[in-house]
Amino acid sequence: MDPIIAATHSDPYPYYAQLRAEGGLVFYPGLNMWLASSAQAVAAVLAHPDCHVRPAQEPIPKAIADGMAGQVFGQLMRMNEGERQRCPRAAIAPGLELIDAQQVEALVSARLITADAAGLYNAMFRGPVCVVAALLGFTPAQGRAISELTADFVACLSPLSSPAQLAAAHAAAEQLSGYFIELLDDPHNHSHLLAGIRQRFAADATPSLIANLIGLFSQTFEATAGLIGNAVLALIQHPPLRSDSTHIEDLVAEVQRFDPPVQNTRRFVAAPCEIDGVALNAGDVILVLLASANRDPQLNDNPDAFLLERPNRRSFTFGAGRHQCPGQTLALSIAGATVRQILAMQPALDRLTWRYRPSANGRIALFSDWPAA
């Protein structure tokens, strides 16, 4: 195993514990990068101003730099530093925090979730984007189309994508931009979320606005799918949790700590610096093992136990500091509402099989053999 393969291993957590025992921030020759595995090291790296989300010499991945997906990528707040990160975040984050959980519940409940493999797949990979699309003012039909396009677009974010997938990502970025151009020109759009975001964006920043709204879909797509899927796995592995008395919000909150959908992220050192007592050089790459830090006893007591009523639950799943995910509350809300809908069908969870979707950093379960209701 290595720290990247670990993301989709059946149980990477003993391996993460071994890495923590070897040092919170150590060099890993096999990958030619540093590993931050302890809670202390992960917190220090995420907070350090010289640890950037993209390498200085390649702000946009070369594989997509010449296409529409690259244009969108280059304006995403999560892929930038300084004003190009702070301004879009300041425009988008406040609205996401104000979304009513009951509204999310109603939007999830309005979608038909069927008790079969296709139904669970759609609940994980299509439903969350459809909810966000509805909150922005798109129609249900538009939301379904947008969820399909988002599935194509996120391929540009993965180093595992084929040339055909990257071509589809460029086409999807073009079409998603078109949807937003029409939405922004629609005088009948009454979305409070979109209105607030537009008001906080500069009048001449439409390209950035559109790119970051596409980014909102892409972040929703994989991370929320993984959160829902890993919650279903928790229900399979811990049958008592299927009780009507289980507090779903606590279940999802513990899942995102215990078995997070995003296992790692990367930081690129922009200038010589010292982090957690280690001297780093400009150009160094750090693999930040968020999932390992979540299981650090220095962060959470009894970290390898799955506890719904965990006091002072702490997690790096949604990041920390300036790049902390602004959609954390919304993602947890969508995932919780979706898990409630799945449980309401009383599915035969013990008859499910699963595997993990190929990924360099995501832990997203794909299910099959769900029996007919």
C-alpha positions in Angstrom: 0.0 0.0 0.0 1.0 3.6 -0.5 -0.7 6.8 0.8 -2.6 7.3 -2.5 -3.7 3.7 -3.0 -4.9 3.9 0.6 -7.8 6.1 -0.3 -9.7 3.2 -2.0 -8.3 0.4 0.2 -10.9 -1.7 2.1 -9.4 -0.5 5.4 -6.6 2.1 5.2 -6.8 3.3 8.8 -4.2 0.9 10.4 -1.8 2.0 7.6 -2.5 5.7 8.5 -1.8 4.9 12.1 1.5 3.4 11.1 2.4 6.6 9.1 1.5 8.8 12.1 3.8 6.7 14.3 6.7 7.3 11.8 6.2 11.1 12.2 3.6 13.8 11.6 5.5 15.3 8.6 7.9 13.0 6.8 9.3 12.6 3.3 8.0 9.7 1.3 10.6 8.8 -1.4 8.2 6.5 -3.3 6.0 9.4 -4.2 8.7 12.1 -4.0 6.6 14.1 -1.7 6.1 14.9 2.0 3.3 13.3 4.0 1.4 15.2 6.6 -0.4 12.5 8.6 -0.9 13.8 12.2 -3.5 16.3 13.3 -0.8 18.7 14.3 1.0 18.5 11.0 -2.2 18.7 8.9 -3.4 21.7 10.8 0.0 23.4 10.3 0.1 22.7 6.6 -3.5 23.9 5.9 -2.9 27.1 7.9 0.5 28.0 6.4 0.5 30.9 3.9 3.3 29.4 1.8 1.4 26.1 1.2 -0.7 26.7 -1.9 -3.3 24.6 -3.6 -1.6 24.7 -7.0 2.1 24.6 -8.1 3.4 28.0 -9.1 4.6 26.7 -12.5 1.3 25.0 -13.3 -1.7 26.9 -12.0 -3.9 25.0 -14.5 -3.2 21.3 -15.2 -1.5 21.0 -18.6 -4.0 18.3 -19.8 -6.9 20.9 -19.7 -5.1 24.2 -20.0 -6.1 24.8 -23.6 -9.8 24.1 -23.3 -13.0 25.4 -21.6 -12.6 23.1 -18.6 -9.2 24.8 -18.1 -10.8 28.2 -18.3 -13.2 27.3 -15.6 -10.6 25.6 -13.5 -8.3 28.6 -13.5 -11.0 30.8 -11.9 -12.2 28.4 -9.2 -11.7 29.8 -5.7 -10.6 26.4 -4.4 -7.7 26.4 -7.0 -6.5 29.9 -6.3 -4.8 32.0 -3.6 -5.2 35.7 -2.5 -7.9 37.8 -3.9 -8.9 35.2 -6.6 -9.8 33.0 -3.7 -11.0 35.4 -1.1 -13.4 37.4 -3.2 -15.5 34.5 -4.7 -15.5 32.8 -1.3 -16.8 36.0 0.4 -19.6 36.1 -2.2 -20.6 32.4 -2.1 -20.1 31.2 1.5 -22.6 33.4 3.3 -25.6 32.2 1.2 -24.6 28.5 1.7 -24.7 29.0 5.5 -28.3 30.3 5.4 -29.9 27.5 3.4 -32.9 26.1 5.3 -32.4 22.4 6.2 -36.2 21.9 5.8 -36.0 23.2 2.2 -33.2 20.8 1.5 -35.3 18.0 3.0 -38.2 18.9 0.8 -36.1 18.9 -2.3 -34.6 15.5 -1.5 -38.0 14.1 -0.7 -39.4 15.3 -4.0 -37.0 13.0 -5.9 -38.0 9.4 -6.4 -35.4 7.1 -4.9 -35.9 3.5 -5.9 -34.7 0.4 -4.0 -32.2 -0.8 -6.6 -28.6 -0.2 -7.6 -29.6 2.5 -10.1 -31.7 4.2 -7.5 -28.9 4.3 -5.0 -26.5 5.5 -7.6 -28.8 8.4 -8.6 -29.4 9.3 -5.0 -25.6 9.6 -4.5 -24.4 11.1 -7.8 -27.4 12.9 -9.3 -29.6 14.0 -6.4 -27.2 16.3 -4.6 -26.4 18.3 -7.7 -30.2 18.5 -8.5 -30.8 19.9 -5.0 -28.2 22.7 -5.5 -29.5 23.4 -9.0 -33.0 23.8 -7.6 -31.7 26.2 -4.9 -30.2 28.3 -7.6 -33.4 28.5 -9.5 -33.1 25.8 -12.2 -36.1 23.6 -13.1 -36.1 19.9 -12.2 -35.5 19.0 -15.9 -32.5 21.4 -16.0 -31.2 20.0 -12.8 -31.2 16.5 -14.2 -29.3 17.6 -17.3 -26.9 19.7 -15.1 -26.2 16.7 -12.9 -25.2 14.6 -16.0 -22.9 17.4 -17.3 -21.3 17.8 -13.8 -20.5 14.1 -13.9 -18.6 14.8 -17.1 -17.0 18.0 -15.9 -15.5 16.5 -12.7 -13.3 14.3 -14.9 -11.0 17.3 -15.5 -10.2 17.3 -11.8 -8.8 13.8 -11.8 -5.3 12.8 -12.9 -6.8 9.4 -13.8 -9.0 10.7 -16.6 -8.6 9.5 -20.2 -8.3 11.8 -23.2 -12.0 11.0 -24.1 -13.1 12.0 -20.6 -11.1 15.2 -20.7 -12.8 16.0 -24.1 -16.2 15.4 -22.5 -15.2 17.6 -19.6 -14.4 20.5 -22.0 -17.8 20.1 -23.7 -19.6 19.9 -20.3 -17.9 23.1 -19.1 -19.2 24.8 -22.2 -22.7 23.6 -21.7 -22.8 24.4 -18.0 -21.6 27.9 -18.7 -24.4 28.2 -21.2 -27.0 27.1 -18.6 -25.7 29.8 -16.2 -25.6 32.5 -18.8 -29.3 31.8 -19.4 -30.1 31.6 -15.7 -28.4 34.9 -15.0 -30.4 36.6 -17.8 -33.7 35.1 -16.6 -35.9 37.9 -15.1 -38.2 35.3 -13.5 -35.5 33.7 -11.4 -36.4 34.1 -7.8 -33.6 32.2 -6.1 -32.6 34.0 -2.9 -29.3 32.1 -2.9 -28.4 33.2 -6.4 -29.5 36.8 -5.8 -27.3 37.1 -2.7 -24.3 35.6 -4.5 -24.7 37.9 -7.5 -25.0 40.9 -5.2 -21.8 40.1 -3.5 -19.9 39.5 -6.8 -18.4 42.5 -8.6 -20.5 43.6 -11.5 -17.7 42.9 -14.0 -16.9 39.5 -12.6 -19.4 37.4 -14.5 -16.8 34.8 -15.8 -15.6 34.2 -12.2 -19.2 34.0 -11.0 -20.1 31.4 -13.5 -16.9 29.4 -13.0 -17.4 29.3 -9.3 -21.1 28.3 -9.6 -19.9 25.4 -11.8 -17.4 24.7 -9.0 -20.2 24.6 -6.5 -21.7 21.8 -8.6 -18.4 19.9 -8.9 -17.7 20.1 -5.2 -21.2 18.9 -4.4 -21.0 16.0 -6.9 -18.2 13.7 -5.6 -17.8 14.7 -1.9 -21.6 14.4 -1.2 -21.8 11.2 -3.1 -19.0 9.8 -1.0 -20.6 11.0 2.2 -23.9 9.3 1.3 -22.2 6.1 0.2 -20.0 5.9 3.3 -23.1 6.5 5.5 -24.8 3.5 3.8 -21.7 1.5 4.5 -21.9 2.5 8.2 -25.4 1.2 8.3 -24.3 -2.1 6.7 -21.4 -2.5 9.1 -23.3 -1.4 12.2 -26.8 -2.9 11.9 -28.0 -1.3 15.2 -27.7 2.1 13.5 -30.7 1.2 11.3 -33.0 1.8 14.2 -35.7 4.4 14.0 -34.1 6.1 17.0 -30.8 6.8 15.2 -30.2 10.5 14.9 -29.3 10.8 11.2 -27.5 14.1 11.6 -25.2 12.5 14.2 -24.7 9.5 11.9 -23.6 11.6 9.0 -21.4 13.8 11.2 -19.5 10.8 12.5 -19.2 9.2 9.1 -17.5 12.3 7.7 -15.0 12.0 10.6 -14.6 8.2 10.8 -14.6 7.3 7.0 -14.4 10.6 5.1 -15.2 10.8 1.4 -12.1 13.0 0.8 -9.1 11.2 2.1 -6.3 13.5 1.1 -5.5 16.8 -0.6 -2.3 18.4 -1.7 -0.3 21.5 -1.0 2.6 23.0 -3.0 5.3 24.9 -1.1 5.7 28.3 -2.7 8.7 29.6 -0.6 11.2 28.1 1.8 9.6 27.6 5.2 9.5 25.6 8.3 6.4 23.6 9.3 6.0 21.5 12.4 9.8 21.6 12.9 10.6 20.5 9.3 12.4 22.7 6.8 10.7 22.7 3.4 11.9 24.1 0.0 10.0 25.9 -2.7 8.6 23.4 -5.1 8.1 20.7 -2.4 4.8 18.8 -2.6 2.8 17.8 0.5 0.2 15.1 0.5 -2.1 16.1 3.3 -3.8 13.0 4.8 -7.0 14.4 6.1 -8.4 11.0 6.9 -5.4 10.0 9.0 -5.6 13.3 11.0 -9.3 12.5 11.8 -8.2 9.3 13.5 -5.3 10.9 15.4 -5.9 10.4 19.2 -4.6 13.9 19.7 -7.6 15.2 17.8 -10.4 12.8 19.0 -10.5 10.5 22.0 -11.0 6.9 21.1 -10.8 7.8 17.4 -11.2 4.3 15.9 -14.6 3.9 17.6 -17.8 4.9 15.7 -19.7 7.0 18.2 -22.9 8.8 17.3 -22.8 10.9 20.5 -19.1 11.8 20.2 -18.3 14.8 22.4 -16.3 17.6 20.8 -16.1 15.8 17.4 -13.3 17.3 15.3 -12.5 16.7 11.7 -10.4 17.9 8.8 -12.7 16.3 6.1 -13.9 19.7 4.9 -10.4 21.3 5.2 -9.4 24.1 7.5 -8.3 27.7 7.3 -8.7 29.8 4.2 -9.6 26.9 1.9 -12.1 25.2 4.3 -15.1 24.1 2.2 -17.9 26.7 2.4 -20.5 24.1 1.6 -20.0 21.9 4.6 -23.4 22.6 6.2 -25.2 22.1 2.9 -23.4 18.8 2.1 -24.2 17.4 5.6 -27.8 18.5 5.2 -28.2 16.9 1.7 -26.5 13.7 2.8 -28.6 13.4 6.0 -31.9 14.0 4.0 -30.8 11.4 1.4 -29.9 8.7 4.0 -33.3 9.3 5.7 -35.0 8.6 2.3 -33.0 5.5 1.7 -33.8 4.1 5.1 -37.5 4.9 4.6 -37.5 2.2 1.8 -36.3 -0.4 4.3 -33.8 -1.8 1.8 -32.1 -5.1 2.3 -28.7 -3.6 3.0 -27.1 -6.9 3.9 -27.5 -8.1 0.3 -25.5 -5.2 -1.1 -22.0 -5.6 -2.5 -19.7 -2.6 -3.2 -16.4 -1.5 -4.5 -14.7 1.9 -4.4 -14.6 4.1 -7.4 -11.0 4.6 -8.8 -9.6 7.8 -7.3 -6.4 9.3 -6.1 -8.0 11.0 -3.2 -11.8 10.2 -2.9 -13.4 7.3 -1.1 -16.7 6.8 -2.9 -18.5 3.5 -2.7 -20.3 2.0 -5.7 -23.1 -0.4 -4.9 -24.6 -3.3 -6.8 -27.1 -6.1 -6.3 -29.7 -4.1 -4.4 -32.8 -6.3 -4.5 -36.1 -5.2 -5.8 -38.4 -3.7 -3.2 
